Amino acid sequence: MRPVLVVGDLATDVVVVLDGEPVPGSDRPATIRSRGGGAAANVAVHLARLGVPVQLAACIGEDAAGAGLAVELTAAGVRPALRTVPGTASGTIVSLVEPDGQRSMLADRGANLALRPDDVPALPPGGHLHISGYTLLHDRPRAAGLAALAAAAAAGATVSVDPASTGPLSRYGIDRWLADTAAATLLLPNAEEARLLTGCADVTDAARTLASRYPAVAVSLGPDGALWAAGTALVHRPAHPATVVDTTGAGDAFTAGLLSVWLGAPDGDPAAALDAGLALAAQVVARAGAR
């Protein structure tokens, strides 16, 4: 299996699974757990569990949380390339999960914003680069993301990019982000990100439009499955059955499952890659937490 270098964010997820109706000014029951998170780290952990050799380039704070996150990565089989940023807290994400499984996030990116080009190790020969879009959506870590993309392009490596989130993407600028990621081999947006990046209301049209810019596009559609677009080809696969508890990290799981198959055969059957991503996403949404 080809080695993967993942560049991006590592954080503690505080997952709050809410129970019952809101009670303004009073208590609302909830189950609260702290777990390892961060979009890039989630992808790396899933890839390692699937037997893919993977290294994560990221930053942690000078705190107990960062030390714990590093230990957790190593235990999962990820090779960490982490820099500790003095005087800075590690990233923390609070994920508020409603009873229907949908979630909203409160993000303190902490040390993730300190990522520098020299934090990113050289891509292994024959390796693949995966970048979390969050790395490009803030001016501080953006240079690291651009340097990684440039190095991968110079090496002739394949590159996958996840746009990350519609809110930061809108604020950053669509044209700017599309220019930043022009060298990507595979784009991995969800339906709303695909619509935002293209201005197309129909997600199929959005996928086709993105496939005119990138060699391949895989669009996750939540309960409607996923789409693959490459050239004139368009493949749809239905979602795998799941009882949804928490959608946090579903997209990261989809990315890792798809990559685990696609990296072995980039010119192979896209339906098999989509199914692998959808199968792992179905496992993740059935429990609280991104991993």
N, C-alpha and C positions, 0 to 999 in steps of 0.2 A: 504494500500500500504506500502511495506517495506521502511524504511527510508534509505537514501543514504548519504554517506559521500564522497564528491569529494575533491581530493587533487591535487593542481597544481597552474596554473598561472592565474593571473588577471592583465589586462592591459587596457590602452586606445588604441583603434584602430583608426588610422587616415586613413580613407578610401578615396582614390583618384581614382575616376572613370574618366579615360582618354577619350578624345573625339578627333577623327581625327588622322591624320598621325603625326609622330614625326617631330618636326621642330628644328633641331640642332642649338644651339646658339640663339634661340628665344623662344617664348611662345608656349605652347600647351594648348588648352582649357581643363578644367577639373572641375568636381564637387567634392568638398572636404568637408567631414563631420567627426567629432570626435564622436565616440561611445564607449560604454563599450565593452571590448573584453577579450581575453585570452581563450585558449582552454578549460581549466577546468571551468572557470567562465561561458562560453557559455553553456556548458553542464548543469551546475547547474541551470542557469536561465531558460533554456528550460524545465528541469525537474519540476521546481517549477510551471511554467505556465501550465504544464500538470497535476498538482495536486499531485506530488510526494513530500513528505517531504524531504528536502535536506539541507545539511550544506556544506559550502565551507571553506576549510582550505587553506590559502594563505597569502602572505605578500604584504603590500602596502608601499609606500614611505611616508616621512614626507612632504607632499605637498598637494595642493588643488586638484590635480588630484586623489590622493588616497582617500581623504575624499569624493569626488564625486562618485567614484567607489563603496565605501562602502554604501553610501546612495542609489545608484541605485540597488545594490544587495538586500537590505532590501525591497525596493519598489517592486521588482519583486517576493518577497516571499521566497528568499533564506535566511537561517540563517547564517550570516557571522561569521567565526572564523578567524579573521584577526589580524595580528601583524603589527604594524607600525614600520618601521625600520628607526631610526634617521639618518639624514644626507644622506639619499638615495632617489633617485627619484623613483616614481612608474614606472612600465613597460609601454613601448609604442611600438606599432607595426604600421608601415606604410605599408598599403596594396595598391599596385599599380594595378588597375584593367583595363585591356585592353578592347576595345569595344566588344570583343567576350565573355567577362565575366571571362576570365582566369586572375589569379592574381599572383603577386610575392610579397614577404614580406621582409621588413627591420625591424629587431628585436633588440630592446634595452630592455632586460629583467629586468633591474633595480632591484627593491626590491625582485622580484621573486627568485633571486639567493640566497637570505638570508634565505630561508625556512629551519627550523630546525626540528628535530624529536619532540621536545616538543611543536611545533606549531600545531601538529596534534592531535585533540581531540580523545577520545576513541570512537570506533565504537559502535553505539547504539545496544542493543540486537536485533538480527534478521536482522541487517542492512546489507547493501551492500557497498563495497568500489569501487570507480572509481578513477583511477589515470591517469592523463595526462602524456604521455610519456616524455614530456619536463622535468618533475621533475627528471627523471632518467638519462637524457642525459647531465647533467653537474655535476661535482664532488661536488659542494657546496650543492645543494638541494638533491642530490642523497640519502644521509643518511636518510632524512625525508621520501622519497619514500620507501626505503627499510624497514624502521621501520614500516611504515603503512602496507606494504605488510606482514611483519612478524606477526604483531598484528592481522591482518585479518585471516591469516592462522591458528594462534593459537586459534582463536575464532571459527574456522570452517565456516567463512563467505564466501559468494561469492565475487569474485573480477573481475572487468573488467579493461582492460588497452588499451589505444590508443597509438600506436607507435609514433605518432606526426608528424615526418617529415623525409624524406629520407636523406637529407644532414647531419643534426646532428647525425642521427642514424648511418650513414656510418663512421663518424669521431669517434663516441663513441666505435663502435665495435659490430658486430652482435652477436657473441658468448657471449660476456659479457652481452648484453641486454637480450638475450634469457635466460641466467642463472638468471638474476635479476628477470625476470617475470615468472619464472617456476611455481609459485603457482597460477597464474591467472586462473580463471574459463572461462573467455570469452575474446578473443582477437579481436580488432576492427581495423584492418589495412585498408588502401585503396589499390588499385591494385598494385601501384608501391612499397609500403611498403611491401606488401606480397611477391612480387617478390624478393625484396632485402633481406628479412629475410630468404628466402629459396634457392635462386639461381635458381628458376624455371622460365623459360620464359613464360610458360602458366599459367594464373592466376588460372585456375581450379586446375592444379597440385599443385600450391602454396598453395591454400586453403586446399587441402587434406593433404599436407605435414604438414602444421601448425596444422591441426586437429589431427595429430598423436602426437603432443606435448601438446596441450591444449584441455580441454573437448569440447569447442565450439569456432568457429571462424566465424565472420561476416565480409566479405570483401566488402567495398563500391566500386562501379565500375563507378562512375560518370554517364554519360548519358546511360550506359549499365545496370544500376540497382545495384543489390547487390547479393552476394552469401552467403549462410550459409553452413558450413561444421561441422559435428559432428560425430565422429566414421566413419562409411562408408556412412552416409547420406549426400547428397548434394542437396541444394535447391536454385534455382535462381528465383529472382523476377525482373521484368522490372522497369525502372525508371518511376516516375509519370511525366506527361507532365508539362513542365514549360518553360516560356520565361526567359532565363538566362541573368541576369543583373550583378551579382557578385557572384562568387563561394566561397567567404570568409565565413568560418564557416559552409559550407555545411556538412562536416564530423562530426562536433560537433552536429549539428541538427540531423543527422542520428543516432548518438550514443544515444542521449537523447530520440528520438522517439522509437527506438528499446528497450532501457532499460525500458521505461515506460510500455511496454507490457511484455517483458521477465521477469521482476522482479515479476510480478504477477503470472507467470506460466512458470518457467524455463524449465519444461518438456513439455510445450505446443507446439502449432503449430509455427514453426520458420517462416513460410511464413507470418503470421500475424505480427510478430515482425519486419521482414524486411519491410513489407508494411508501418508500422507505422513510421519507420525511413525514408523511402523514401518519404513519404508524407510530413513530416516536412522539409526535405532537399529541396523539391520542393518549399515550401513556402519561404525558406530563400534565395535561389538563385534568386528569382524573384525580389529582392530589394537589395539595397546597404547596406552592413553591415552584421555582423555575427549573429545578433539576430532579 
